[in-house]
Amino acid sequence: MKKLLLVITAFLLLTSVSFGFNFTLYDFGDTPFDHNNNWSPISYPYGIGNQPSPGPYGEGGEKFDMEGLKVASDNNFVYIALANSFGYTAHSTGWNQDYRLGDLFIGVDSKYQYAIDIIDGSSTGLYEVSSWNGLQNVPGSYYGTSIAAQIGAHEMAAGNWLGNVTTVMSPWTNFEQGYLTPGNGDTYVWEFAFNKSLLGNFSSLDFHITLGCGNDLIEEPYSPIPEPTTIFLLGLGLVGCGIIRRRK
């Protein structure tokens, strides 16, 4: 019986490891991305992955899907991980079009205040955004529709360079088990890291990114968890306030 339990435990461990992902810049752990398989914060006609999203050719929404975004920070850096099912571009055989991944916008005081320039800068720069463009005017996109108006920014049109962004993109084999077909279901993870000081002082961040056809959108808030030292100092301050109040 003990041998059987050991074999089952070993099998479960090996299985869990095989579905994990080895992050390069920051270890986000083995928890899955939280929007996997056709989630979006806006309402598409007939739902994500169904006609007319992604269109009359019925190619399957998974080819045009973003799976989720994770954010973490420490005293020095902000770390971001974005999972999608197409890498840099999603190709539609029906429309014979490539739809590019949009720039990653980061809001501090305003929604599109900063951006990581994925489209034109090969993900190497963080910019303060001066102006932005919406979806591309290409066949098969939601350009000019109410969906495009809801989606908002797709790429930075102009901005001021603030600093370098370290970028890694890696495939994640077998991440998506229930993807729509046709479509290959390949998943990629983009990782970004940049110096925290480039954003100035912030208590929270808002992230925004979309695909060029408009078939998917991620908008994600992030609030840093206080460092243990910060929590300890806050606790000392509260204790001190309590002592002073009691003496009075």
Summary of the structure (lengths in Angstrom):
residues: 248
radius of gyration: 21.4
end to end distance: 67.0
largest distance: 77.1
contacts: 751
relative contact order: 0.19
helix: 21%
strand: 32%
